């Protein structure tokens, strides 16, 4: 109901779902540039950043919620994430804009950037083949 109310007919809404450390569902709705609605159990660091971006009238590009309160946010101030140490965190730390990030419950992950992607083992082979073809096609067009 809250999503329906936020979206109306003329607003772009981006939605992400995850869970907190107690495995209770969390959500984040971003409306337009920086409007938002958050579950009450969202990671407090992420909640504070979203409020700050909103108060500064800056844009929130996207938010990804994961399990155990982990998250990634991209906004006009850059990006921030809370994830366990490991290859995904290391990839996100590399300088350059992250276009998309996804992490499955089994731990497989993928990071999409403008000119390439990086993924862990366990990512679906069909998806990887499509991404490889996409980036080859993009390279050939340039």
C-alpha positions in Angstrom: 0.0 0.0 0.0 2.8 2.4 0.9 4.5 1.7 -2.5 1.3 2.3 -4.4 0.8 5.6 -2.5 4.4 6.7 -3.2 4.4 5.7 -6.9 1.2 7.3 -7.9 1.1 7.8 -11.6 4.0 10.1 -12.3 6.9 9.2 -10.0 9.7 6.8 -10.6 10.2 4.5 -7.6 13.2 2.2 -7.0 12.7 -0.6 -4.5 15.1 -2.9 -2.7 14.5 -5.7 -0.2 16.9 -7.3 2.2 17.0 -8.6 5.8 18.4 -7.5 9.1 20.6 -9.5 11.5 17.5 -11.2 12.8 16.4 -12.2 9.3 13.5 -9.9 9.4 12.7 -8.3 6.0 13.9 -4.8 5.3 13.0 -2.4 2.5 14.0 0.9 0.9 11.9 2.8 -1.6 13.5 5.7 -3.4 11.1 8.0 -5.1 12.3 10.4 -7.8 15.7 12.0 -7.0 15.7 11.5 -3.3 12.3 10.9 -1.8 12.3 7.8 0.4 10.5 5.4 2.6 12.4 2.9 4.8 11.5 0.0 7.0 12.0 0.8 10.7 14.7 -1.9 11.0 17.0 -0.7 8.3 20.7 -0.4 9.0 21.1 3.0 10.9 24.2 4.0 8.9 22.3 3.7 5.6 19.2 5.4 7.1 21.4 8.4 8.2 23.1 8.6 4.8 19.7 8.6 3.0 18.4 11.4 5.3 21.6 13.4 4.7 21.4 13.1 1.0 17.7 14.1 1.1 18.4 17.2 3.3 21.2 18.2 0.9 18.7 17.9 -2.0 21.1 15.6 -3.8 20.2 12.5 -5.8 20.2 8.9 -4.7 21.1 6.8 -7.7 20.3 3.4 -6.2 20.3 1.3 -3.0 20.8 -2.5 -2.8 19.9 -4.2 0.4 21.3 -7.7 1.2 21.0 -10.1 4.1 22.2 -9.4 7.6 21.8 -5.6 7.3 24.4 -5.4 4.5 23.9 -2.7 1.9 25.3 -0.7 -1.0 24.2 2.9 -1.9 25.2 5.1 -4.8 24.4 8.8 -4.6 25.7 12.2 -5.5 28.2 12.0 -2.7 29.7 8.7 -4.1 29.0 5.3 -2.8 29.1 3.5 0.5 28.7 -0.2 1.5 28.6 -2.4 4.5 29.6 -5.9 3.6 31.9 -8.5 5.1 35.5 -8.3 4.1 36.2 -10.3 0.9 36.3 -10.2 -2.8 33.0 -8.3 -3.3 34.1 -5.5 -0.9 37.5 -5.4 -2.6 35.8 -5.0 -6.0 33.6 -2.2 -4.8 36.6 -0.4 -3.4 38.2 -0.1 -6.9 37.8 3.4 -8.1 35.1 3.9 -10.8 31.4 4.1 -10.9 29.4 1.0 -10.0 26.3 0.8 -12.3 24.8 -2.2 -10.5 25.7 -4.7 -7.8 23.9 -7.9 -6.9 24.6 -10.6 -4.2 22.7 -13.8 -3.9 22.0 -15.7 -0.7 24.5 -18.4 -1.7 27.2 -15.7 -1.7 27.6 -15.4 -5.5 27.9 -11.8 -6.6 28.3 -9.5 -9.7 29.4 -5.9 -10.1 28.5 -4.1 -13.3 30.6 -1.1 -14.5 30.3 1.0 -17.6 32.9 -1.0 -19.6 33.1 -4.4 -17.8 31.7 -6.6 -15.1 33.3 -8.7 -12.4 31.6 -11.7 -10.9 32.3 -14.5 -8.3 32.1 -18.2 -9.0 28.6 -19.5 -8.8 27.0 -16.8 -11.1 24.7 -18.4 -13.6 26.6 -19.3 -16.8 23.8 -18.1 -19.1 24.0 -14.7 -17.4 27.7 -14.5 -17.7 27.5 -15.4 -21.4 25.0 -12.7 -22.1 27.1 -10.1 -20.2 30.3 -11.2 -22.1 28.4 -10.8 -25.4 27.0 -7.4 -24.4 30.4 -6.0 -23.5 31.9 -7.4 -26.7 29.1 -5.8 -28.8 29.7 -2.5 -27.0 33.4 -2.6 -27.6 32.9 -3.4 -31.3 30.5 -0.4 -31.6 33.2 2.0 -30.3 
